[in-house]
């Protein structure tokens, strides 16, 4: 099946609310242009219109209309696309195309990191994302009014996404009894940082570490960019987790501490963090879950810096949310391309830049992930 036919099937799942008599471009045609623009790292509606115009010899093979869409058409379409349907569409595409399988238990359970990010500019919006670390694609997105509303949004997100058998990692804001209970209720596990937003829990854990003897200690070191960092993970014996004392924290099995020592340009610093978890795992796996949680921080940095999300002048909230979803899946596609083809350029920004320069490269970047999807779709339908 040709590239445009694949996209027509995928994006045909996104509801088009326009009256048939007013349709100049099909929904799938516009979504194809939007997604290709994000793979090329473009940020603004005008840039997307320029890409369509400059690449029209390429795109006209896939778009039935005789001329490229203008900025107004692209802007108006972004305002009417249903973000929830758009994300569901891409979730199906990612699962089918990437062929992601459950992880080997010897490597640890599949990890989902949840965190919020503000999309700045005029009419800033705050978005909470559940990111599947192995694959770098979003399992769910919720827009909230402001950062202070992130806690109930995460609890709502946990009801939407599938977390059975997965490890949910969260920062200290979400160290909430209701959130932990929700994860256990939905048959997941958690690793969450404890800070002074839970003062009693923090003081108790800090006190236990002063008197307790570690059952296991693990040290890892890393050097790069002129910085030398050492992580030390210390795990308390299970008997220190008194179930009668911690009974309100549903599922808690272990308490551990990670000390991060950093030396850069002769300056030394130390950061100590405490964690609770429902996992009965060793220090190596616990350390891995904590360090992998930074994956979502890195992902947000790519959205801001590489994909220019904070530089966008898009004002409509619905359009901003749709663009956020498109950017996240563009990052996932490019990341998977790098993993599977091992190109000379290893950076996401470098491959997006090549896709912008060359339409053939853009096509080859998307092509490998479309090869086996026809079989998936034929089986499904």
N, C-alpha and C positions, 0 to 999 in steps of 0.2 A: 504494500500500500504506500502511495506517495506521501510525502511529509504533510502536505496540506490536508490530506484525507485523515491522517492520524489526528491532527489538531481539530479537524471538524468534528470528529467523534468525541474527543475529550471535552472540548469547549461547548459542544451542543448540550451538555448537561447543565450549563449555566443559563438560567431562565432569562429570556429577553422580554422585558415589559413593554417594548415599543409596539405601537399599532403597525400592522403589516404594511399599510399604505405609506408609512413614513420611513421604512427601512431602505437605506441606500447601501450600507455595508452590513453583512451578517455579523452576529455577535462573535462567532469563531474567527472571522477575518480580523476584527479589531483586536481580539485577545491574542491572536498570533503575532500581530505587530507589536502589541504592548509587551508581550513576553520576550520577543526577540530583542526589543529595545533594552530591556532590563539585563539580558544576557550580555549586551554590549555596554552596560554600565551607564546608560543615559538616565537623566534625572527629571527632566521637565517635559511637559506636553509638546512644547515647540520643538524640542530636540527629537522627540519621537516622530513628529510630523516631518522634520527634516530628513530623518533616517529613511522614512517611507519614500520620500521624494527622491533622495539620492540613490536609493537601492531599488527603485521601482522596477527596473529590468528583472530584478530577482523576485520581488514580491508579487509582481503582476501574474506570475505563474500560479499563485495561490489565492489571489483576490480577484473576484469576477468583475468588480467595478473597473472601469477604464482609467481611472485616475487615482492618485494616492489621497488618503483622507487628510483634511486640514487640521490645524490645531484645535479649532472649535469642535469638530466632530469627535476627536479623541477626548477632549475635556468633557463634553456632554455624555459620552459613553461611560467614562469613569464615575460619573455622578449617579448612574442608574444601575451599575453592576451590583448584584447582591454579594457582599464580601463572604458571607457564610457559604453560599453555594460555590463561589470561586475557590475557597479553600478546600471544600470537600472534593471538588473536581481535581485539584492539584494533589490532594492526598491520595486519591485513587491512582493518578498518573504515577506518582512517586513510588507507591507500593508495587505497582505492576512493572514499571520500568527499571527501578533500581534492584528489584528482586531481593529486598532485604529479608533476611531470615533470622529467627531467634538466635541469640548468642549461645555459644558453648558455655555451659555452666562452670567449666574450669576457668574461664576468663572473667566470670562474674555475670550478673544479670544485665539485661538491657537497661540502659539508663535514660531517663527523661529529666532534663533540667528545666525548671520554670523560673522565669524572671520577667520583670517589667522594664519598659523603655519608653521614654518620652520622645515623640516625633515633634521636633521644635519647628519654629517659624510662626507665621500667622495662624491663629486657631490651632495651637498645639494640642495634640492628643496623646494619651498615655495608653500603651498597648502591652498586654501580658501575653507572653508566648510560652508554649510548652514545646521544647525542642528535643527531638530524638537525636541523641549525641552521635550514634552510629548511623551516619547518613546526612546529618545536618539539615533535616527538614522538619517543618512545623507540624505538630500533631493537632494544634488548636490555637486560636487567637481570640482574645477578648479585649474590647476597648473599654476603658474605665474613664470616669470624669477627671480624676486626678490620682496621684500616687497614693494618697491616704485611703483610697477605695480598693487598693490592690488585694488586700486580704480576702474579702468576700469574693472577689473576682477569681482568685486562685481556687477557692473552694468550689465555685461554679464550674470552673474549667475542669476540675477533677471529676465532676459528674458527667462531663461531655466526652472526654477522651478515654481510651482504653488503657488502663494501667495495671491490669492483672498480670502478676509475675514480673513486673518492672520495678526498678528502683527510682524513686522520685527524689531529686536533690533540690534543696531550697535554701535561700539565705535566711538570716536570723529574723527578718520581718515576719516570716511565715512559720516561726516556731510557735504555733498555736495549737492548743489541745484539740480544738474542733477540726483543724486541718489534718493533724496526725490521725485522728479517729477516722476521718473520711478516707484517707489513704488505706488504712487497714481494712475498713469496711469494703472497699472496692478491690481487696485482695492484692494490694501493692505493698511495697516497702518504702521506707524513707531514710534519708540521711539529711539532717538539718543542723545548721549552726545555732548555737545558743549564745545570745548576748544579753546585755542588761535591760532589754525590753521585757525580759522575763527575769526580774531581779532575784526572786527567791530561788528559782531553778539554777540560775547562774552562780549565785553564792554557794549553794549546796554542792554543785559540781566542783567548783573551785576548791571548796573545803575538803571534799573527798580526795581530790588529787594531792592535797598536802599531806594526808595521812595514809593514803593507799599505796600499795606496791603494784607496779605494772605487771600485767601478765605477759605483755609482749611490747617490744619497741622496735621500730623500723626507721632507718635513716636513708634518705635519697638526696643526691646532690645534682646540680645542673649549672653549667657555665655558658654564658652567651651574652652578646651585646655589652661586654664590659662589666657584667654583673655575675657574681657567684652566689648561688642560693642553695641552702640546705633545708630540707623538710624533715622533721622528726615526728613520727606518729607513735603515740603511747596509748595503749588500750588497758582499761581497768578490768580486773577479773569480774566475771559475771555476778559473783556474790555481792559486789558493791551496788548492784542495781536491785535494791530492795523493792520488790513488787508492791508491797503494802504502802511504801512511801511514795513511789512513783506511779501509783495506780491510775492517776488521772491522765498520765501520758500513755495512751493506749499503744501496746505493742512494743514498748521500749525493751531492748535486750542488752545493748552495750552503750557505754559512755567512753569517749576517747578524746584525746587532745592532740592538736597538730601545732608544732612550733616552727615558725618560718624565720630562719636567720639569713639576712641578706648583707652582702658587702659590695659596695659600688663606689668607685673613685675614693677608696680609703675610708668611706663612711660605712658604719655598721648599724643595722637596725634589727629589731626582733618583734615578731607578732605572734601572739598566742591565741589560738581559737579552740573552743570547746564544741563538741558535737554529741548528739544523741542519735541512735539508729535502732530500727527494728530488725536489723540484720545480725545474725550470729556469725560474723565473718572475721578473718584474721586482719592484721594491721595492713598487709600489702593491698588487699582488696578495698579496705576502707579508705586508705590513702588515695587509691586510684579514683574512687568515686568523688572524693573531695576535689582532687586536682582536675578531673574531667568536667566538674561543674563550671570551671572557668571557660569551657567551650562556649557557653551561651554569652558570656561577657565578650569574648572574642568575636562571636557572631554579631553582636550588637555594634561592636566597633567597625566591622566590615560594612554593616548597613549605613553607619554614619559617615565613614571616611571614604570607603571604596565606592559605595553606591550613592553617596551624596544625599542621604535621606534628610539630614538636618539643613541642607542647602536648598531644598526644594521650595519653590514658591507656590505650590499647589495649596489652595485655601480650603476647598471643599473637604469636609471631614470624611465623607464616604470615599472620595477619590484618594485621600491620603491612606486610608485603611486598605483599599484595594492595591495601591502601589506598594504598600508595605508587604502584602502577601506575595505579590508578583516578584518583588526584589528577593524575598526570602527563598523562594523556590528557584530563582535564577542562580543564587549563591549555591544552593544544593546541587543543581545540575552541573554547574562549572566545577564544583568541588569533586563530584563523582567522576567527571571527565578526567580530572587530574589524577585521581586515584587509579582509574582503570587504564589510562593510556600512558601515564608517566611521561608527559611532554617535557621539552627542555625548560619551558617556563613553568615553574611550580606554583606561582602566586595566582590567586583568584583575579587580582587586578590586572596582571599581565595577560591572562587568557581572555578576560573581558575586552581589553584593549585590542587584542588581535581579532576578536570577533567583530569589533567596530570597524577595523580597517579592512577586513576581508569577509565578503559574504560567503565565500566557499568555506572558510574556516568556521564561520557561524553555523553553517549547515552541517559540517563534519562534527562540530561540538555537540549539536543536538542529536545527530544521527544515531550514534551507538545506543542511545537510550530508547530509541523508537523501534529497534529491530524486532524485539520479541513481544512487543505489546499487542500486535495484531492477533497472535495466538491467544493471549489473555482475553482480549475483547470478544473474539469469536466464541471462546468457551463460555464466557459470562452470558452472552446474549443468545 
